[in-house]
Amino acid sequence: MAQSKNNKTGESTASIEPDNSSDNDASTEMPTRNITLEQLHTLQNQVSALFSIHQELQETTDLITEAVNQIIDDPERVAMSFEETLVLIKDVIDRSDEYSEHIKRSLKEIARPLRHVASLDMALAQGLGHVLRNEVLME
């Protein structure tokens, strides 16, 4: 790879030239391409991102392999873990009814003063309407 600087733009480029060491037919040769340093940095960033993804996938694969090995080594322990998890889920479901009742009671407690205020507002609105009607009649 050869580097050069474009005198017109001042932009550095790298030239990627095909390997001509083999006896390839001239018609199948790749043309020389110029790549800017910005493009090289972009490519470097993309490769780095792919490397990070590869590491995450490798870690995930290792965790899955470890889990499978645990199942192979002690299937009863894994089954107990599933059973314990199911018991916890059932407990949460059972408590959800209790939570639901508590929420309903709380909402009723919140709604009671709101209803009272709303009824006072309605009475006030009716009273104002009555006063306004009387005022119109007096004029």
C-alpha positions in Angstrom: 0.0 0.0 0.0 1.4 3.4 -1.0 0.5 6.7 0.5 0.3 10.0 -1.4 -0.9 13.5 -0.9 -3.3 15.2 -3.4 -1.7 18.6 -4.2 -5.1 20.1 -5.2 -7.1 19.1 -2.1 -4.3 18.5 0.4 -6.1 15.2 1.2 -3.9 12.2 2.0 -4.8 8.9 0.3 -3.6 5.4 0.5 -3.3 3.4 -2.7 -4.4 -0.3 -2.6 -2.7 -2.1 -5.4 -3.5 -5.7 -6.4 -0.9 -8.4 -5.9 0.6 -8.9 -9.4 2.9 -11.7 -8.4 0.8 -14.4 -10.0 0.4 -14.9 -13.7 -3.1 -13.4 -13.9 -4.6 -12.4 -17.3 -4.4 -8.6 -17.6 -8.2 -8.4 -18.1 -8.9 -9.9 -14.6 -6.6 -7.5 -12.7 -8.2 -5.2 -10.1 -7.8 -1.5 -10.8 -5.8 0.6 -8.3 -8.2 2.3 -5.8 -7.4 5.4 -3.7 -8.8 5.5 -0.2 -8.9 8.6 1.9 -7.5 8.6 5.5 -11.0 9.4 6.7 -12.3 6.3 4.9 -9.5 4.3 6.6 -10.5 5.7 10.0 -14.1 4.8 9.3 -13.1 1.3 8.3 -11.0 1.0 11.4 -14.0 2.1 13.6 -16.2 -0.5 11.9 -13.7 -3.3 12.5 -13.4 -2.2 16.1 -17.2 -2.3 16.5 -17.3 -5.8 14.9 -14.6 -6.9 17.3 -16.7 -5.7 20.3 -19.7 -7.6 18.9 -17.6 -10.7 18.4 -16.4 -10.5 22.1 -20.0 -10.1 23.3 -21.1 -13.1 21.2 -18.2 -15.1 22.5 -19.1 -14.3 26.1 -22.7 -15.3 25.5 -21.6 -18.5 23.9 -19.4 -19.2 26.9 -22.4 -18.6 29.2 -24.6 -20.9 27.2 -21.9 -23.6 27.2 -21.5 -23.3 30.9 -25.3 -23.6 31.4 -25.5 -26.7 29.2 -22.6 -28.3 31.1 -24.4 -27.6 34.4 -27.5 -29.3 33.1 -25.4 -32.3 31.9 -23.5 -32.5 35.3 -26.5 -32.1 37.6 -29.9 -32.2 35.9 -31.7 -32.5 39.3 -30.2 -29.3 40.6 -31.3 -27.5 37.4 -34.8 -28.9 37.7 -35.0 -27.7 41.3 -34.0 -24.3 40.2 -36.8 -24.3 37.7 -39.2 -25.5 40.4 -38.1 -22.8 42.8 -38.5 -20.2 40.1 -42.0 -21.5 39.4 -42.9 -21.3 43.1 -41.7 -17.6 43.2 -43.8 -16.8 40.1 -46.8 -18.5 41.6 -46.3 -16.5 44.8 -46.2 -13.2 42.9 -49.4 -14.2 41.0 -51.1 -15.0 44.3 -50.0 -11.8 45.8 -51.2 -9.9 42.8 -54.8 -10.4 43.8 -53.9 -9.0 47.2 -52.1 -6.1 45.6 -55.1 -5.6 43.3 -57.5 -5.3 46.3 -55.1 -2.9 48.0 -55.0 -0.8 44.9 -58.8 -0.8 44.5 -59.2 0.4 48.2 -56.6 3.1 47.6 -58.3 4.3 44.5 -61.6 4.4 46.3 -60.0 6.5 49.1 -58.6 8.9 46.5 -61.9 9.0 44.6 -64.1 9.8 47.6 -62.8 13.4 48.2 -62.7 14.0 44.5 -66.3 13.1 44.2 -67.1 15.4 47.1 -65.2 18.3 45.4 -67.0 17.5 42.1 -70.4 17.5 43.8 -69.6 20.9 45.4 -68.4 22.2 42.0 -71.7 21.0 40.4 -73.7 22.7 43.2 -71.7 25.8 42.8 -72.2 25.7 39.0 -76.0 25.2 39.5 -76.1 28.0 42.0 -74.2 30.4 39.7 -76.5 29.4 36.9 -79.5 30.2 39.0 -78.0 33.5 40.1 -77.2 34.4 36.5 -80.7 33.5 35.3 -82.2 35.7 38.1 -79.9 38.5 37.1 -81.0 38.3 33.5 -84.6 38.3 34.6 -84.1 41.4 36.7 -82.6 43.4 33.9 
